[in-house]
Amino acid sequence: MKTAMLDAASAAALGTDWLEAAVAPVSPYGERLFARRAPFVPGREAEAQESAERVAAVAQQLDPERLDAVRGVLAASPDVASVVARASLGETLDDPSLLELLRFCEAIERVDALLAAEAIFGPIGSEAVGALAGALAPGKRGPRGFYLAEGFDPALGQARGALAAAQAELESARGRQAERISAELGRDLAGADEFILMRADMPAALPAGVRVVREAATYLLCALELGEKSIAALERRESALARAGAAEESVRERLSALVRTHAAQLDAAAAALGELDVLLSAARFARTYQCAPAQIVSDVGLAFQGGRFLPLAVALEADGRAFTPLDVALHDAVVLTGPNMGGKSVCLQTCGFVALCASYGLPVPAASAQTALFDEIAWLGMGRDAELGGLLSSFAREVVRMQEIFERNAPRLLILVDEFARTTTPHEGTALCIALLERLRERNACGLLATHLGGVASGAGARHFAVRGLRGIAARPPAADLRAALAALAGEMDYTVAEVGADELSGGDAIALAALLGADGRFVNAAYRALSQ
Amino acid sequence: MTAGDELLDLASAAGARTIFFVGTGRNVGKTTSLRATYLAACRRGVRGALAAIGRDNDGAELAPAQRKPRIFVRAGTVFATARRLLARSPASEILALSRLQGASGPLLYARAMEEGSCDLAGPATASGVREVVAELQEWSDLVIVDGAVDRIAAVADSQGVIVIACGAATAHTPQEAIDDVTALVARLRVERYDPAKPALQLEGALTASRAAELVARRETRQIVVGDPTQIALSGKAARRALERLDLRCLRPLRPVAVTVSSIGPERSFEPRAFVRDVAAATGLPAFDLYAGERAA
């Protein structure tokens, strides 16, 4: 997928690689199509909606076994694009290419048979595919093989019969000669082009038909020479071989001409396989991750209930933990606050991921969703901008990236800002965040600015959302078990995001979290004392 | 009985369904030995399959002198080759296309339907070689592989056996040729390690510098490598290391015979003495296919 709507840092933050792997097609046709496709952008809402609904319909209607069976056939289907192209240019195809075409036709027949009962799919096979499959059928050998058999043309059988006879005649002549020489020398020469005769064991005279290649003090290196009968038989054999070769080439030319005639339809069938592959891969994704089509709207906004950032949800599930689905409703640029480890960054990533899925024409990982399409989805924040190199400080990198986003000037921007200006003084950091929000409002951008800084929402006149935070202080697990601490934290954390008053302060749970994560008691008490002063 | 018959018998006695032919260098009669064994199999009605590993015949890359000779195969013989090396005429039956790549591109398995010459090819990796051998065994009783010493790890700990070719082409004197093949055979015959005894298992290859370090500190434990091809020593270094260290492996190989070619492009050795001395030095049966000599 050509993801020009995201820069590299944003793509990394939002799990684009993960998503593309999750919806990756399995056939070369699907891979080519997928690589050429671009996300849906504003103005193409109806197409994005139709795509997501079609994917969802396939995911719902096609049973998983059948879906996987079709994907298995697609995965095993050879790539015949270059074969068809070479035939189109007048090349006479070789046998491996003909085998690939045969397997391509068989794959189409198998896919059509598997999907015949499904009303949502039309057949991919065409008259051309049928004609080619029929023409290649005499060559089918077992489940994976091909032979330019006599069934293609009776002349092949005749030419091969003549070749076999000529070969037998040559072998007989050579065999008789080798047998005679072996008998005269008293040793078996089977399989030897050259052989050594020890002078001590040599007969008085070399047998007729033996040529000396090299003489040494104790032996002669010799070779067999063909006699007149053998030479005549060899000439007949070569002639028969040429006739058999011509007959074989004639069949290949006929089959290649058929491919040339039907090239356009074969290309269309290959393209249809690609479309099917992309569709089934998306449907498999939607079914696996319980995705539903979002309502794609033309007004700026992003809202979902039960949204999930799938790369993290899958990782948590593998670790025996669960992702807490999120509800978010945005139509402008707002502020998000909350405690450390309360899921602010994940909330941003979930917004970006849901919007990304929608722009790919996929159902989204949410119970329900409504979203616009965006020209750019931008991530601005922590830990995702190493590509700018080590010469810039983290603050400098943020500023450079922010300016780049401004200069790209995407008409419709979804921006996800994770603790911008956190490394400067709180006073100036707050001012920078306010300025950023004002600029985003001028641009009519949609997004979230997550921060620990107070006074940003009121200063910018922006709506303020907050993660609810810890319900209580979890008991510290014994023996500094980090996994247990994280589990205890997850149990006590309320990840719900809700709109709050502009000046409302988020719960400050950092010291309690430090204690839970294993900071020693003296340190924690000192922190609480300092806080109270 | 021909040398090919005797090599077949040795493989059969070892319960092998694969024979790898490797050489101490070029022009030492490896392909001649392979061909003789293949023809002996054909005469006995054994369904043979052929493959090659290492470099194959890519005309764009190799000078004629470097190219492997084509093999004349009987009808019914199964072989592995590259798609681009498959002769158009006489047409062969393609048994399957492989996802593996050789030096000349994607590989396939074919069966000769008429007698004729073919180019053999195979993958460069040990896992690829194992896959090719396993595929060929589906269609044959015996797989004969034109091998390369650095790729025979693929047959380690399997039922395959190895035949080693040596000859006058790669040595200035008979003794030099004998030293080379003796060192190679000794390396390939390194035994399986004894789990009841102390052992030092190496990660990766045993190099000359590592061997020198172990000798210097008078290491008495078993020195264990994955398979004998990971002993990256040759000639005198290999011989000395084998004398002074208790080298062992996890997955042994099974060399069963040596073939000799007493004639080379630039020199030749006295055949009868050469085959006798090679057999004595290596402790394996030795055959000179050109002279019809054997020694054990």
Interface residues (C-beta under 8 A of the other chain):
Chain A: P78 D94 D95 P96 L99 E100 R141 G142 R144 G145 F146 Y147 L148 R160 L163 A164 Q167 R187 D188 A190 G191 A192 D193 E194 F195 I196 M198 R214 A216 T218 Y219 L221 L241 A244 G245 E248 E249 R252
Chain B: M1 T2 G4 T32 R35 A36 L39 A40 R43 R83 L86 R88 S89 P90 A91 S92 E93 I94 L95 A96 L97 L108 M113 E114 E115 G116 S262 I263 S268 E270 P271 R272 D288 L289 Y290 A291 G292
